[in-house]
């Protein structure tokens, strides 16, 4: 499966609403789950980063918070 950023954005809109500014802020905000890195950094620079970020957002969209 090829994961593109718009796939993650669709999941985020379900969690955060359709406000693109809020979604963009999420991408640019440090995240403790990514050791303080931004989701955008992980998505772009970390090996398998697309899947890491997608799986993280998918987990929350399914209600799996732990």
C-alpha positions as CSV (number, residue, x, y, z in Angstrom):
1,X,0.0,0.0,0.0
2,X,1.3,3.4,-1.0
3,X,0.6,5.9,1.8
4,X,0.4,9.5,0.8
5,X,0.0,12.5,3.0
6,X,-3.6,13.1,1.9
7,X,-4.5,9.6,3.3
8,X,-3.2,10.7,6.7
9,X,-5.0,14.1,6.3
10,X,-8.3,12.3,5.7
11,X,-7.9,10.4,9.0
12,X,-6.8,13.6,10.8
13,X,-9.9,15.5,9.6
14,X,-12.0,12.8,11.3
15,X,-10.1,13.4,14.5
16,X,-9.5,17.1,14.4
17,X,-12.2,18.4,12.1
18,X,-11.9,19.8,8.6
19,X,-9.9,22.9,9.5
20,X,-6.8,22.7,7.3
21,X,-4.9,25.1,9.6
22,X,-5.4,22.7,12.6
23,X,-4.3,19.7,10.5
24,X,-1.2,21.7,9.3
25,X,-0.4,22.6,12.9
26,X,-0.6,18.9,13.9
27,X,2.0,18.1,11.2
28,X,4.4,20.8,12.4
29,X,4.0,20.2,16.2
30,X,6.5,18.2,18.2
31,X,5.0,14.9,19.3
32,X,6.1,12.9,22.3
33,X,5.1,9.7,20.5
34,X,7.8,10.5,17.9
35,X,10.5,11.4,20.5
36,X,9.7,15.1,20.2
37,X,10.0,15.1,16.4
38,X,7.2,16.5,14.3
39,X,5.0,14.1,12.4
40,X,6.1,15.8,9.2
41,X,9.8,15.1,10.0
42,X,9.0,11.4,10.7
43,X,6.9,11.2,7.5
44,X,9.6,12.7,5.3
45,X,12.9,11.7,6.9
46,X,12.6,8.5,8.9
47,X,12.8,5.1,7.2
48,X,9.3,3.7,6.8
49,X,8.0,7.1,8.2
50,X,4.9,7.1,6.0
51,X,3.7,3.9,7.6
52,X,4.8,5.0,11.1
53,X,2.7,8.2,10.9
54,X,-0.2,6.6,9.1
55,X,-0.4,3.7,11.7
56,X,-0.2,6.2,14.6
57,X,-3.1,8.3,13.2
58,X,-5.1,5.2,12.3
59,X,-4.7,3.8,15.8
60,X,-6.3,7.0,17.2
61,X,-9.0,7.1,14.6
62,X,-10.0,3.6,15.7
63,X,-10.1,4.6,19.3
64,X,-6.9,2.8,20.4
65,X,-5.3,5.5,22.6
66,X,-2.8,3.4,24.5
